[in-house]
Amino acid sequence: MQNIYKIHMGAANCPVDLGDGSERGEYVNQDYIINKLGRPHRAVNLMYCYYPKDETWPVRARYAFADREIAFQWDYPYDDYFPYMGGIGGSTDGEPFTCMQDVRRHGQDVILTLTVDPTLPDEYLVKIAQEIRPYGRIQVRINHEATGDWFSFTKRASYADIAQFFIRFHNIIKKEAPNVSTILCIGGVEHPEKGGVIEMEEEFAPAVKVADIWSVDKYMALHWGWPFDVAEVGGNSFSRSKVETTYQLTKLSEKRYKEICGGVKKPMVMSEFNADGDVTGPYDQAQMVKDFVKLLKEDKDQGWFNGFTFYQFRDRGRLGLEIEDPNNPDCGIEQPVLGAYKEIIHDEYFKPKTERTGDAAFPIKLRWGGSEDAEGIEIPLEFEKAPVFCEVTFDGEDENLNLMMEINGKWFYKSPQAKTIDLMPAFFEKPLDGAKELTLRIFAPPASGMNDPADGEDWLTNSYTTIHKLPNIRIRFAPIVE
């Protein structure tokens, strides 16, 4: 009888999230990303805007105002993000809901970055909260970089009003969708010589106290003039900072947020993190990312930082792990930073922690609470040497299951339409050099990407799937014909 164990997957020492799509690049499906990087992320950040009372809404800004002369990315009447197609008079059949479902099917949580017209009445915000409620432990980043002056919402209200809008939207979310967490993303501490206060502290301190998660966006180098000019020596549309400076400003921001809240600790994240290859070139970009991570791991003051979101997977400029092929937007051109980033996310420090919680016997009911709280199973497998064939097949009642699986450090997705998954790619980059015991871990995110009220009273935060029997695991150590 094959030994089967119950396991629990929890948070990493430092979780990692990934941006996927923005004004600078299109959404890339999660199958491609997970195959490329070898593991899912804690969460995937999706960037949308919502200005439903504007005359041209919901046409994306770049198309609605194609006849206007634009000299800066944020010169459009509303932000050039993908339009949030839900809301009053909208539909949940399109974006961002299709992308959110794709993210969650693949064992990741959703971060929804949403720039919103701050003059909207409550009923518009209530509708959004109700629409995102079925997506489990989703995080919503409301009107990010709120102390800046580039987004459209900063031109429609005062900074004090923007802070109050955050609080109003937060309170509506807590009433309509208590499973949802809010992220406040503001400038943080930018000038420590001025007393270590955050940017516009008087206006935003009330929002700091209310938010579930604190955040800053930090680019160690950035070409903000993209795509309207080229970063060249003598230009003034870009900057580069020292890695150590970026790290210390982020840490000082968390310290000040905590002081504003009377010493209460909340999660602190960096919602956009990278160095722009337009400024640094591809090699320094990769090195700066590695240097920041080195500072984080070697910091004796652990626990103050709770994750970063790499911006982003594929970019039309040089802010991506891949650059979008100018000949075909469906293709990406891998950058050196991708290899560096892949090493980082496969470091134990950044991987979710998994532990055995007891013996298991089929049928087994698996619980998916999210990427930092999931109950699955673990199947020990004996390998006498490096395999030539290794695959897993689900049939009968289990054929249509939606599963995430991990073996030898590599993750695989099984959709309800797939029956057999070839696990051999787990051994291409990490070949076995002799006999070894490995474990096959299996988790079951919701097949629809959405939680189901039929799962019970805790449906807002948990979904359940039953796996009925041991799958057929085929392992061979030699070619079928020699």
C-alpha positions, 0 to 999 in steps of 0.5 A, spaced: 500 500 500 502 506 497 504 511 503 500 517 503 500 523 507 496 530 508 500 536 507 499 544 509 502 549 504 503 556 508 507 562 507 514 563 505 519 567 509 519 572 503 513 571 498 514 573 491 508 576 486 509 577 479 506 583 475 502 580 469 500 586 464 499 593 464 500 599 460 506 597 458 505 589 456 499 584 455 497 579 459 501 572 458 497 566 460 499 562 466 501 556 463 506 559 459 509 563 465 509 557 470 512 552 465 517 558 464 519 559 471 518 552 474 513 554 479 507 559 481 507 565 485 504 567 491 500 572 487 499 575 480 498 583 480 493 585 474 492 592 473 486 595 471 482 602 471 475 604 472 472 611 470 465 609 468 462 616 467 467 618 462 464 619 455 468 614 451 468 609 457 469 603 457 474 604 450 481 603 452 485 610 453 490 609 447 484 607 442 479 612 445 484 618 444 488 615 438 487 622 435 490 626 440 497 628 441 500 625 447 507 626 449 507 622 456 504 616 458 499 619 463 497 625 458 490 621 457 484 623 460 483 617 464 489 612 465 491 607 459 490 601 463 486 595 461 478 597 462 475 594 468 469 591 464 464 589 470 461 594 475 454 598 474 452 596 467 458 592 465 459 584 465 463 579 469 464 575 462 470 579 460 476 582 463 479 582 469 475 576 471 477 571 465 484 573 468 483 572 475 480 566 474 486 563 470 491 566 476 487 562 481 486 556 477 493 555 477 494 556 484 495 563 485 492 569 489 490 575 485 492 582 486 487 587 483 491 594 482 485 598 480 485 606 479 478 609 480 475 615 479 475 618 486 468 622 485 464 615 484 458 614 489 458 608 493 453 604 489 459 603 484 464 601 489 459 596 492 458 593 485 465 592 484 466 589 491 460 584 490 463 582 483 470 580 486 467 577 492 468 570 489 475 570 488 478 568 495 483 571 498 484 577 493 488 583 495 485 590 492 491 595 491 486 602 490 489 608 487 496 606 487 502 611 487 497 616 490 502 621 492 504 622 485 501 627 480 501 622 474 494 618 474 488 621 472 485 620 479 490 625 482 487 630 477 480 629 479 480 630 487 485 633 492 490 628 496 486 629 502 480 627 498 484 621 495 486 618 502 478 619 504 476 615 498 481 609 499 478 609 506 471 609 503 472 604 498 476 600 504 470 600 508 465 598 503 469 592 501 469 590 508 462 590 509 461 586 502 467 582 501 470 581 508 475 576 504 478 581 501 484 585 503 486 592 501 493 595 499 495 602 500 500 604 496 503 611 497 510 614 496 513 612 503 519 615 506 523 619 500 527 624 504 529 621 511 533 628 512 526 631 513 525 627 519 523 620 516 516 622 515 512 619 509 510 623 503 503 627 505 503 624 511 497 629 514 493 627 508 494 619 508 495 618 515 488 616 516 489 611 510 495 608 513 491 606 519 485 603 515 489 599 510 490 592 511 497 592 507 502 597 506 506 598 500 511 602 496 513 602 489 520 602 488 524 602 481 532 602 483 532 605 476 526 607 471 525 611 464 519 614 466 519 617 459 518 611 455 515 610 450 516 617 448 523 618 448 529 614 448 534 614 455 540 617 453 546 620 456 544 628 458 537 626 458 532 628 464 526 622 463 530 617 467 533 616 474 538 610 477 538 609 485 543 605 489 540 598 491 542 600 498 538 607 498 532 603 495 532 598 500 533 603 506 527 607 504 523 601 503 525 599 510 524 606 513 517 607 510 515 600 514 518 603 520 514 610 519 507 606 517 508 602 524 509 609 528 503 612 525 499 606 527 501 606 534 506 600 533 501 596 530 505 591 525 501 590 518 504 586 512 509 591 508 510 589 501 513 592 495 508 592 489 512 594 484 520 592 484 525 592 478 531 596 475 529 599 468 534 596 463 533 602 459 537 605 464 542 600 466 542 595 460 540 588 461 546 586 465 546 591 471 539 590 471 539 583 473 545 584 478 541 590 481 535 585 483 540 580 485 543 585 490 537 587 493 535 580 494 542 579 498 540 585 502 534 582 504 536 575 506 542 578 510 538 583 514 538 581 521 532 584 522 527 579 519 520 580 519 519 587 517 518 585 509 512 581 507 514 580 499 515 584 493 511 584 486 516 583 480 514 588 475 513 585 470 513 578 466 513 581 459 514 588 457 514 592 451 520 596 454 525 593 458 522 592 465 520 585 464 523 578 465 521 578 457 521 583 452 515 583 447 517 581 440 516 587 436 514 583 430 509 578 434 506 580 441 505 573 443 512 572 443 517 574 449 524 575 448 528 572 455 532 577 458 538 576 463 534 578 469 529 572 468 535 567 469 537 571 476 529 572 478 528 564 477 534 563 481 531 567 486 524 564 486 527 557 487 531 559 493 528 556 499 527 563 502 522 565 497 518 558 497 512 557 500 513 552 506 510 545 506 509 540 512 506 533 513 500 534 518 498 526 518 497 520 514 491 520 509 487 515 505 483 515 499 478 518 498 481 525 501 478 532 501 483 537 499 482 544 502 484 550 498 484 557 502 490 560 498 497 560 496 499 561 503 494 556 506 492 550 502 491 542 504 494 537 499 497 530 499 504 528 498 506 521 495 513 518 496 516 515 490 522 511 490 527 513 484 533 508 483 536 513 478 534 518 473 528 516 470 527 516 462 519 516 463 515 519 469 508 521 468 501 521 472 495 519 469 488 521 473 482 517 470 475 515 473 472 520 478 478 524 478 479 525 470 476 532 471 480 535 477 483 541 477 490 540 480 497 543 481 503 538 482 510 539 484 516 534 484 523 535 484 522 543 485 518 544 479 510 545 479 505 542 474 498 544 472 493 539 470 487 542 467 480 539 468 481 537 460 488 534 461 488 527 463 496 525 463 501 530 465 508 528 463 513 530 469 519 529 466 521 536 465 522 536 473 529 532 471 531 536 465 534 542 469 535 538 476 537 531 474 538 525 479 545 523 480 543 516 483 537 513 487 533 518 491 526 518 494 522 524 492 515 526 493 509 528 489 505 533 492 498 535 489 493 541 491 487 543 488 485 550 487 478 551 484 477 549 477 473 555 475 478 560 479 472 562 483 469 560 490 463 556 490 457 558 496 455 550 495 462 549 499 459 551 505 459 557 510 467 558 509 466 559 502 469 566 501 476 563 503 476 556 502 474 551 496 474 544 497 475 538 492 475 530 493 480 526 490 478 519 490 484 514 489 491 514 487 493 516 480 497 512 476 504 514 476 508 511 471 516 511 472 521 508 467 528 508 468 530 505 461 528 506 454 522 502 452 526 499 446 534 499 446 
